[in-house]
Amino acid sequence: MKDPAEGRLSFTEMFDLPVVVDLRTAAKALGIGSTTAYRLIREGQFPCPIIRVGKRYRIPTIDLMRALGIEDRPLYSVDLELGPDCPGTGF
């Protein structure tokens, strides 16, 4: 049996994605197969909003990242060095 986490997108790969992704890419990021992803859409249970373009599905990357618990922007070590009083650090 195939390990569900095998073939998953890495954290770094998530930040390299375009603004919207196809269903196969979203399924890979979620660690599920495309068959399961289509079933979840049919059942209204897919974990993030879906955009239907003709017969194809597109998933906004920002919503996919939120469903995975990933912040809108990465936190870099320089942000930590600047501290909470520095504008734009977000913490």
C-alpha positions as CSV (number, residue, x, y, z in Angstrom):
1,M,0.0,0.0,0.0
2,K,1.3,3.5,-0.9
3,D,2.2,5.9,1.9
4,P,-0.3,8.9,1.7
5,A,2.5,11.3,2.5
6,E,4.7,10.0,-0.3
7,G,4.7,12.4,-3.2
8,R,3.3,15.3,-1.2
9,L,4.4,18.8,-1.9
10,S,7.0,20.2,0.4
11,F,6.6,23.4,2.4
12,T,9.0,25.2,0.0
13,E,7.2,23.9,-3.1
14,M,3.9,25.3,-1.7
15,F,5.3,28.9,-1.9
16,D,6.4,28.3,-5.5
17,L,2.9,27.5,-6.7
18,P,0.9,29.9,-9.0
19,V,-2.1,31.8,-7.8
20,V,-4.4,28.9,-8.7
21,V,-3.7,25.3,-9.1
22,D,-5.4,22.3,-10.8
23,L,-7.1,19.7,-8.7
24,R,-4.3,17.1,-9.1
25,T,-1.8,19.6,-7.6
26,A,-4.2,20.5,-4.8
27,A,-4.8,16.8,-4.1
28,K,-1.0,16.1,-4.0
29,A,-0.6,19.0,-1.5
30,L,-3.3,17.6,0.7
31,G,-1.8,14.1,0.5
32,I,-4.9,12.5,-1.2
33,G,-5.4,11.0,-4.6
34,S,-7.3,12.7,-7.4
35,T,-10.1,10.1,-7.2
36,T,-10.6,11.0,-3.5
37,A,-10.4,14.7,-4.4
38,Y,-13.2,14.4,-7.1
39,R,-15.3,12.4,-4.6
40,L,-14.9,15.1,-1.9
41,I,-15.9,17.8,-4.4
42,R,-19.1,15.8,-5.4
43,E,-19.9,15.4,-1.7
44,G,-19.3,19.1,-1.0
45,Q,-16.5,18.1,1.4
46,F,-13.4,19.4,-0.3
47,P,-11.4,21.4,2.4
48,C,-11.1,24.6,0.4
49,P,-13.1,26.7,-2.2
50,I,-13.2,25.3,-5.7
51,I,-13.4,27.4,-9.0
52,R,-15.0,25.6,-11.9
53,V,-13.7,26.6,-15.3
54,G,-15.6,24.7,-17.9
55,K,-15.1,21.1,-17.0
56,R,-11.9,21.7,-15.0
57,Y,-11.5,22.6,-11.4
58,R,-9.1,25.3,-10.1
59,I,-8.2,25.8,-6.4
60,P,-6.8,29.2,-5.2
61,T,-3.4,28.5,-3.7
62,I,-4.0,30.9,-0.8
63,D,-7.1,28.8,0.3
64,L,-5.2,25.6,-0.2
65,M,-2.4,26.9,2.0
66,R,-4.9,28.0,4.7
67,A,-6.5,24.6,4.6
68,L,-3.0,23.2,5.3
69,G,-2.4,25.7,8.1
70,I,0.3,27.6,6.2
71,E,0.6,31.3,6.8
72,D,0.0,33.7,3.9
73,R,3.6,34.7,3.8
74,P,6.6,32.8,4.9
75,L,8.4,33.9,8.1
76,Y,12.1,34.4,7.5
77,S,14.8,34.5,10.1
78,V,15.4,38.2,9.4
79,D,11.8,38.8,10.6
80,L,12.7,37.2,13.9
81,E,15.9,39.3,14.2
82,L,14.0,42.5,13.7
83,G,11.5,41.7,16.4
84,P,7.9,42.7,17.1
85,D,8.4,46.4,17.1
86,C,9.6,46.5,13.4
87,P,6.8,47.3,11.0
88,G,5.8,44.5,8.6
89,T,7.0,41.6,10.7
90,G,3.4,40.5,11.4
91,F,3.9,39.4,15.0
